[in-house]
Amino acid sequence: MLCCWGCLRSCRALDKRFTAANYDEFPKFEANDKKAICFNLKPGDAQLNPDPYFQWQGTYFQLSKDGLPIETTWRDALKTNASDDGVKLIVEYCKSSLKDGDEVFYSPAKARRWGVKGPDPSKPTNMENLLIKRERQWIHVEVSKHEEKLKTDEFGITEDLLLSRITYLSFTVSTQSPWQKKAHTVYGDKDPSQAAWLWGSSLILEGQEQGRNLSSRLLPFVPSDFEPVRFVPLGTREAFINVVASTPTIAITGATVEKNSAFASPFSTEIGKEIGSNLSKNADQTGVRVMINGSMKGHLQTMCADDDFSSGFEAHAGCRAVSVKSLHMVQLHGDAWKVASGTPYVLQEKEDDFSNHAKEACITAAACNPKSIVITANGGPTVSINLSRFLVLSSRKRVFSINGMHSGKGTSGAAGCFKTKEVDLEKAVQSLTSLSTDFFTNKVNKGKALIDELNQKPLTLLELEPRGDGKCTKGEYILQPEKENTKVSPGILDANLVSPYCRRAVDIMLQQVMGTECQC
């Protein structure tokens, strides 16, 4: 007898034995769990207004009664993922409010890592999150400060749907598992990544390979909620970086902002998609059929430049996008890692590495290919740091700033508008060697040699024609320490200007790198 698709999906759900729906036995930790669980909450699950899914999702690590993580790994995570004030609030709560027998798990407030508000701006992102197992009940607690006093908001979790969202960080599936959709490799036979699947913070790896520290929770199939990704083990990072660098690529670094942000054009999404589409239409000329980004979109109510460019680029046959992620950030933040387009590649890090820099090494390596093109799009200090790396490591005159994505204020990190000290500039470039010693050591300079190299590699500014006809003009800027680009270059504020600007911007890119005109 044949099952309908709905029945098949139901049969392929994650076994409740591996979730909080199994009250008595969950959580039953393995060594590689590091005493952490995750809350894979989805939009609408909690039936609350405003919806807390963005604020609540992610990894929760177990605390001792004094309010500090039991495992050293998560104590390291606090340094870069929690505020000092937030940790103090959690310690205060644990000492004053826990009951005998409580098991308590902590997820730091999203505000420590995210510069954007949640999908509903009325819901703060600076609330510290706890999951408490109390007898046969699970409770979610938001902890904050109100008028110098501890403020808490408790939500009892009783529905099977919500309990099933509380689960483990890792699983293993048999290589012979049926109904196992895999993400296709972008880099072909040379690609050292392996099949994997993600559901929020939960990761499934394939097979029981000898010498691999895989979860002993062996699943008979990949549950339907898990999405296929590519996984890059720490031991194969160097090989992956070399494969990425050997592939002509369009490397993207850009901003993620709210749709009504004062720091971006209201048409940023349209600009990104159209430029991405025009570049893919010209892939036969450039020989570049891969685009790479390291974005984490956060949620669907943001404008994410990396996602928008990639979405447009993948619209045409034969062009593929890659979205590189660091595993710790994926697991700490749940579905906030997602972007709508591109094949996700998830990079494993060392246990104590919560820097989120592994993905930056891959994107920067992609720019090293002589045929690669680099696009910077809006953003602040992080984009400014990436800009310095790109200019040093890419070929001359192949780095472009999309100034049409600026707000009316006309400045961004993508256009070199942030002043950087010489020591910080050198540190930004030299830090790549710690992520891939073999690949970057002979590619980055220091001191005067670094400054001389920047002098020879101007950033191309793709500016909106000030007369208002939507055309794009070309400018140049030499990035130097202790200086910033002071030229104001306002972005597009009129929808009618998007298409003519985008076509001319791609035209300038192609003329500069290929000596040809845009075929779009």
N, C-alpha and C positions, 0 to 999 in steps of 0.2 A: 504494500500500500504506500503511495507517495504522500509525503507531507507537503502542506502549503508552505510558502516562504515564511509567513508569520510563525508557524509552528517550528520551523527549522531554526529561526532566530531564537525562539524561546528555549529550544533544546540546547542551543549553543551559549546560553548565558553562563556567567561565571558561577561556579558552584558555591552555594551559600556557606559551605564549610569553611571557605576562605574569607569570610566577611564577618562583620559584627552581628549579622543575623544569627550566627552560631554563638549565642551568649556565653556559654560555659567554656568553650574551647578557644575562643578568639580574644586576644591575640596569643598565638603559640609561636614564639620566636625561634628563628634559626640564627646562626652566628652572623651571616651576612645581612641580616635585617637591621643590625645595629640598634635594636629596640625602637624601631620606627614603624608607623603605619601611615596610610594616606587616606584622604577624604576626597574622592573623585566626584565631587558635587557638580551637577550640570544645571544649566538655566531652567528655572521653574520647579526644580525638585523640592525645594524647601517650602514652597507655597507661602512665601512671605513678601511683604512690600515695604521697602525696596528689597529686591532679590539679593541675597548675600553670597551667591555662588562664587563670584570673583574673589571676594575677600576671604572666604572659608576654604577654598580648594587648596590642595597641596599636601606636603609631608608634615606629619606631626610626630615629634620625637619624644620619647618617654622622659619624664622628669622624676627626680627623687623628691622626697617630701620637703627638701629645702628650696625647691623650685629651679634647680639646675639640671641640665641634661645628664643622664646616667652615662651615656657613651661619649668618649672623647671626640669622635667624629663630629657630633652635633654641637659640642662646645666650640669647635673650630668654626662651625657654620654661623654661630651667633655673631662672630666678629664682623662678618660682612652682610648678614641678613637680618639682624635685629638691632634696634637702638638700645643704648644703655638705659634710657628711661623705661623702655618697654620691658626689658629684662627685670628691672627693679619692681615694676608693677606685678609681674608674674611671680617673683619671689615673695612679695608681700601677700599676694592672693593665696599662694600655696601654704604659707605659714599660718594664715588666719582662717581659711575657709575650707580646706580639705578635711574629709572625714576618714576615720579608720577604715582601711580596706580599699580606698580609692586608688585607681590607676589613672595617672594624669599624663597627657601628651600635649605638646606645645608646637604651634606654628606661628612664626613671627608675622607681624603686620606687613601687608603688602607695600606700604608706603616706604619702607626702608630700601626697596629695590626698584620701585616703579615710580616714574615721574608723571603718570597719568592717573586720573580718577577712575572709578569703576564705571560700569555701564549706566548706573544710576548715580549721578554726582551727589545726591543727597545722602548716600551711604558712605561714611568715612572709610578711608583705607588705612587709618592708623590705629585700628582696634586690634589688640593682641588676641590670638585665638587659642582656646584650650578644648580638647576632647577629654571627657572624664568618664571612665567606666565605674559605675557605682552600683554594686550588687548586680541586678539583672537589667540595668538601664544605662543608656549612653546619653550624655548631656554635652551640648556645645555651649561654651561660655565665651563671651566677648568681654575683655578686660580693658578699661581705659581709665583716664583720670578726669575727674570733674570737680572743679573748685578745690583742687589740691587733695581731693579724697578719692579713694578707690571706687570706681563705678563698674558694675557688672550687669550683663544681660544674659540670661540663661534660656536655652531652647532644648527641651526634651526631645530626643530622637527615638521614636517608637515605630514609625512606619517601616515595613520591610524594604521599601524602595530606598529610603535614606540609609538604613542599616547596611544594605548591600553595597552602598557607595564607600563604606569604611572597610578597607581591605589592606593587603600586603603590598610591599614595594616591588617584589620580583617573583617571577614564575619561570618555569621551563616547559616547553612543549616538545613533543617527539618530532623528529624530522619526518616521520611517516604519517603525521597527523592529516586527516582529511579536511576539506574545506579551508585550506590554508592559503589565503591570498597573500602574496608577497610583494613588497615594493621592488620594482625593477631598478637595477643599478644604472646610474647615469654614466659611469666611467668604464663600462664594459668589462672585459676579462681582466683588466688590470686592477679593478676595484677590490681592495682588501676588506671591505665592510661585509657584514653578514646580515641575514634576515632577522628582524625583530619586530615587536608590536608594542604600541603604547595605548594606554587608556588613562588619561589624566596623568597621574604620577606613577602608575604601575607599568612595569616593563616585563615583557616576555622575551626570553632568548630561546633560540632553537637548539635542541640536541643536548646530549650529555657528553661533551667533549672532554677527553682526558686532560687533567691539569687545569681545567677551568673551574672557577668558583661560582657555579650556577646554583640556583635554588633547587632544593630537592622536592619542591611542590610541582610535580610533573602533571601537566594538564593533557588530557587526551586530544584536545583540539584548541584552536584559538577562539576564545569567546567573541561573539559578534560585535561587542562594543569596542574591541581593540582595533587600532588602525595600523597598517603596515608602515614600518620605517626601516632605515638602514642603521646598523650599529657598528661603531668603530671602536674596538677594544683598545685600551691604552697601549698594549704591545705592538699594535699595527698603526699607531698614529703617524710615525715617521713615513711609513710606506704610503699611507693615505695622502699626506701632505705632498709627497713627491708626485703622486698621480694627479692631484689637483693642479699642481704647478705645471705639469706637462700638457695641460689641456687649455687651449685658448678660451678665455672666459670673460664675461662682463661681470665685474665685481661691484656690488652695491653696498654703500653704507649710508643710512638715512635715518630720519626721525620718525618716532611714533608719537602722535599727539591726539588730543581730543578733536572731534570734528569741528568744534567751534573755537579752536585754539587761536589766540592772538599772535602766535608765533609761526603761523603757516598760512599759505594761500588756502581759501576755502575750496579750491579746485585741485588740491594736491593729488587726490586719488585719480582724477581724470587725467592729469598731466602725467603721472607715473605710468598709468596703463597705456596711454597713447604713445609715449616715448618707447616703452617696452615693446609695444606692438610694431612700431616703425623699425626698431632695431632688428627684430626677428624677421621682418620682411626683407631685410638687406643682409641676411646671414650668408647668402651665397657669395656676396662681395667680401664681407669681412672674414669669413671662415670661422666665425664665433657662434657656436650653437648652444652654449651653456651659460647660464647666469647664476651667480651665487650670492646669497645674503646670509646674515647671521641674526635676523630679526626675531623678536618675540612680540607678537601683536598685542597680547593682553586680552582683548575681547573685540567683538565685532563692531563696537561703536567707536573705534579709533580709526584714524588715518595713518596707515603704516606704509611709508614710502617703499621699503624693501618688498613688501607683499604686493604693492600696486605695480611696480616695475615688473616683477616676476610673473604676475598674472597676465599682463599684456604680452610679455615675451613668450609665454607658453601657449598663447592662442594660435600659434602657427605651427604646422607640422614640422617635425624634425628639430625643434628647439625645446630645450629642457631647462628647468630651474632647479637649483639645489638650495635647501634651507638648512644651514648647519647650526646645531644646538649643542650646548654642554649639558651632560646628563644631570649634574647636580641641580642646575637651574630648572630643568624640566621637572625633576621630581619635587623640588621645593615649591614650585608655583603651579603645578597642575596644568590644566588646559591653557593657561596663559602662554605656554610655549608655542601654540599653534599659529601657523599662517595658512591662508587658504590655498596657496599655490606652491608648487615645487615639491620635490621629493625630500622628506626630512632625513637628515643624517645626524645621528646622536653620538657625540664623542664622550667616551669614558674618561674620567680624570682620576688623579690620585685621591685617596680618601680625604685628605686635608685640603684639597684644592677647591675652594669655592669662589675663585676669582672670576669665573666666566670668561677667561681669556683664551681657552683652547679653540673656540670657534673663530676668534679673531686671527689666530695664526693661520688657519685654513684659508680665510678670505684674503689675507695679505699674501699668502703663497700663490693664490690664483692670479693676483696682479703681477706676479713676477714673470709670467709667460710673455715673450716679446710681442705676441699678437693680442694680448689682453687689453681690455678697455676698463677704465674705472669711472664710476659715477658716484658723486657725493650729492646728497639731497637734504638740505636743511639741517636741523639738529644743533646740539650744543657742544660742550667740552669733549664728550666721547667721540663724536664725529670728527671734531678737530684733531684729536689724537690719531684717529684712523687716517685722516687726511695726510698727516706728516709721514706716516708709514707708507702710504700709497705713493706719495711723491718720490720718496727715496727708492722704493723697490720696483716701481713700474718703469716702462720705457718712456722716453721723453715725449711730452705733449700728448699723453694718453689719459690724463686725469681731468674730468670735467665736473663743474659744479652747476647744478640745475637751479639757477637763481629765480626762475619763474615760479618755483615752489615757495619762495619767501612770502612772508606776510607783507603788508604795506610798510612795515618798519625797515625791510630791506637788508637784514643781516642774518648770518648764521655761521655755525661752525664749519659747514660745508664750503663756505666761500672764504675761509681764513680770517673770520672776524673776531677771533678770540686770541688774546695775547698769551704766548707761552714762553716761560723761562727757558733759557738754553739747557739747563740741567734737566728739566722735565721733557723737553723735546728729545734730547739724547736718550733719556730713560725710556721714553715711549717706544723708540726704535730698537734700542738694545734689549728691551724686555722680551722681544720675540725669540731671542736665542735660548731663553729658559724653557720655552714651549716646544722648540724643535732645534736642538743644538746643531745637529748635522746639516739641516737645510739652511738656516739663517746666518750661521756664524761668519761665513765669508761674504755675506751679501749686505751687511750693514756697517757703516762707518761711524767714527767718533770724532768729536771736536771739530776742528777746522775742515777736515775732509767731508764731514757730514754737511756743514754749512755750504761748502763749495758745491756739493752735489745738488742741494736745494736751489742754489743760484742758477743752475743749468736746467732746472726742470720746473717751468712755470705751470701754475694751475690755470686751466682755461675756464673762464667765467661765461656761462651762457645766459646772457642778460636779456630782460624784456626791453624791447625798443621803447624808449621813453615817449615817443610821439603817439603811442596808443593804437598802433595798427596791428599789434600782436606779433610783429616780427621779432626775431631773436638776433641779437648782436653779440660779437665775440670780444671779450676782454681778457686780460692776463694779470696774474698776481704772483709774485715771488714770496713764498712763505719764509719768514725769518724769525729767529727768537727775539722776544721783547717787543715785537711789532704786531700790528693787526691791520687787516684790510679795512680801511675807514670809509671806503666808497659805499654809499647807500644804493642798493639795487632792489627796488620793490618788486614783489611778485605779481602774479595774475589775479586780478579781482573781478574780472569780467569773463563769463563763460565763453563768449564769442572769440576770445583771444587764445583759447587753449590749442585748437588745431593748428593755426598758422605758426604759433610759437613752437609747438612740438615738432612739426615738419622741418622748420628751419634749424632747430637745435640739432636734430639728427643729421641734417645736411652738413652742418658745420663739423660735427664729429667725424663723419665719413670723409669729408674733404681733408681734414687734418691727419687722419690715420691711414687713409687709403688713396686719397687723391681722386675720389669718385663722388657722385651726387646721390642723394637719397632716392631710392626707387619705391616711393610710397605715395 
